[in-house]
């Protein structure tokens, strides 16, 4: 909610900047309709923690938002950007800025992978298709292990979502690379605790 009292400056103007990310970054692309509608409320919540007038850490900061397609919320009829597009426009925008102010990004999202104990396998949730694959081992605290069974002694302690379903953090090399490029461009990247 860009007009929330937490985001207003001393003159009553919103500090939420609604820009066309592709144009400001100098990158070809089209920003989706409804990009700045927050149906889920998560963006408003995170922005108030970061820069709200009452409890925010950066009470006078300008606030910018990028909606990610996969995290828009179940009732949101409008799309956002892919993670790669988001980091591309963010980095381009940062490099084109001329005000000398820092860019701090709060990633209040993460990647998860689901373990279905009834199938004794992981399933990706990116498309919601329930695709399974076998787990044949890994490494936990420097010790290699083999097997396909969920074992709390090997760090398999994800959040239980349902009777047989557990959510675990998942690492993506391509997203790690996107984040590294942003950091190398001088952007301060913060990941919210509990978001994988």
C-alpha positions in Angstrom: 0.0 0.0 0.0 2.1 3.0 -1.2 -0.2 5.5 0.6 0.1 3.8 4.0 0.9 6.3 6.7 4.1 4.4 7.5 5.5 5.4 4.1 4.6 9.1 4.0 7.2 11.8 4.3 6.9 15.0 6.4 4.8 16.6 3.6 2.4 13.7 3.4 3.9 12.4 0.1 4.5 8.7 -0.3 8.2 7.5 -0.2 7.2 4.5 -2.4 8.6 5.0 -5.9 6.6 3.3 -8.6 8.9 3.2 -11.6 9.1 1.3 -14.8 12.0 -1.0 -14.0 12.8 -2.0 -17.5 12.9 1.7 -18.7 15.0 2.8 -15.7 17.4 -0.1 -16.1 17.8 0.5 -19.9 16.8 -3.1 -20.5 14.2 -4.3 -23.1 11.1 -5.7 -21.5 7.6 -5.0 -20.5 6.5 -4.5 -16.9 3.2 -6.5 -16.3 -0.1 -4.8 -15.6 -0.9 -4.6 -11.9 2.8 -4.8 -11.0 2.3 -2.5 -8.0 -0.8 -4.1 -6.6 0.1 -6.1 -3.4 -2.8 -8.5 -3.0 -1.0 -10.6 -0.5 0.2 -7.8 1.8 3.7 -9.2 2.1 5.4 -6.4 0.3 3.7 -3.8 2.5 4.7 -5.7 5.6 8.4 -6.1 4.6 8.6 -2.4 3.4 7.3 -1.3 6.8 9.9 -3.3 8.7 12.6 -1.9 6.5 11.5 1.7 6.1 8.3 2.3 8.1 8.0 5.6 9.9 7.4 4.0 13.3 9.7 1.0 13.6 11.6 1.0 10.3 15.3 0.9 10.2 15.5 3.4 7.4 12.7 5.9 8.2 13.5 8.4 5.4 14.5 6.0 2.7 12.9 5.9 -0.7 11.1 2.6 -1.1 11.1 0.5 -4.3 9.3 -2.8 -4.9 9.7 -5.6 -7.4 7.0 -8.2 -7.5 8.1 -11.7 -8.3 5.8 -13.9 -10.4 5.9 -16.9 -8.1 5.3 -14.9 -4.9 2.5 -12.6 -5.8 0.0 -14.4 -3.5 -2.8 -16.8 -4.3 -5.4 -14.1 -4.9 -3.3 -11.9 -7.1 -4.5 -11.8 -10.8 -1.4 -10.0 -12.0 2.1 -11.3 -12.7 5.4 -10.0 -11.6 8.9 -10.6 -12.9 11.0 -13.8 -12.8 13.9 -13.8 -10.3 16.4 -13.4 -13.1 14.5 -10.5 -14.6 14.2 -8.9 -11.2 18.0 -9.0 -10.6 18.7 -7.8 -14.2 16.5 -4.7 -13.9 17.6 -4.0 -10.3 21.3 -4.2 -11.2 20.7 -2.0 -14.4 18.7 0.5 -12.4 21.4 0.7 -9.7 24.2 1.2 -12.2 22.1 4.0 -13.9 21.4 5.9 -10.6 23.1 9.2 -10.2 22.2 10.2 -6.7 25.0 8.3 -5.0 22.7 6.8 -2.4 23.2 3.1 -1.6 20.9 0.4 -2.9 19.8 -2.1 -0.2 17.7 -5.1 -1.4 15.7 -7.2 1.0 14.9 -10.6 -0.4 11.9 -11.7 1.6 11.6 -14.9 -0.3 13.5 -18.2 -0.8 13.6 -21.4 -2.7 12.0 -24.5 -1.2 12.0 -28.2 -2.0 9.4 -30.6 -0.7 10.1 -34.1 0.7 7.1 -36.4 0.4 7.7 -39.2 2.9 5.0 -41.3 1.4 7.0 -41.3 -1.8 10.4 -41.2 0.0 11.5 -38.6 -2.4 11.8 -34.9 -3.0 9.4 -33.0 -5.2 9.9 -29.5 -6.7 7.1 -27.0 -6.2 8.2 -24.5 -8.8 5.4 -25.6 -11.2 3.2 -27.4 -8.8 3.4 -30.6 -10.9 4.6 -32.8 -8.1 7.6 -34.2 -10.0 9.6 -36.7 -7.9 13.2 -37.8 -8.0 15.1 -40.2 -5.8 17.6 -39.0 -3.2 20.7 -41.2 -3.0 22.9 -39.3 -0.6 24.5 -36.0 0.4 26.7 -34.4 2.9 25.9 -33.3 6.4 28.4 -31.3 8.5 31.3 -32.6 6.5 30.2 -36.3 6.6 29.0 -38.0 3.4 26.0 -40.3 3.6 24.0 -42.5 1.2 20.4 -43.6 1.2 16.9 -42.3 0.4 15.2 -42.1 3.8 14.4 -38.9 5.6 16.8 -38.8 8.6 16.8 -36.0 11.3 20.4 -37.1 12.3 21.5 -36.0 8.8 19.9 -32.5 9.0 16.6 -33.5 7.3 14.5 -31.3 9.6 12.4 -29.3 7.3 9.1 -27.6 8.2 6.2 -30.1 8.2 3.6 -28.8 5.8 1.2 -31.8 5.8 1.2 -35.4 7.2 3.8 -36.6 4.7 5.2 -33.3 3.4 8.2 -31.4 4.6 9.7 -28.2 3.2 13.4 -27.8 3.0 15.6 -24.9 1.7 16.9 -25.3 -1.8 19.9 -23.7 -3.4 20.0 -22.6 -7.0 23.3 -21.9 -8.8 21.7 -19.6 -11.3 20.1 -17.4 -8.6 23.3 -17.5 -6.6 25.0 -16.1 -9.7 22.3 -13.4 -10.1 22.8 -12.3 -6.4 26.6 -12.3 -6.9 26.3 -10.0 -9.9 24.2 -7.6 -7.9 26.6 -7.6 -5.0 29.6 -7.1 -7.4 27.7 -4.1 -8.8 27.6 -2.6 -5.3 24.1 -3.5 -4.1 23.7 -4.6 -0.5 21.7 -7.8 -0.6 19.9 -9.0 2.6 18.0 -12.3 2.9 15.2 -12.4 5.4 15.7 -15.1 8.1 13.4 -18.0 7.7 13.0 -17.5 4.0 15.3 -20.4 3.0 
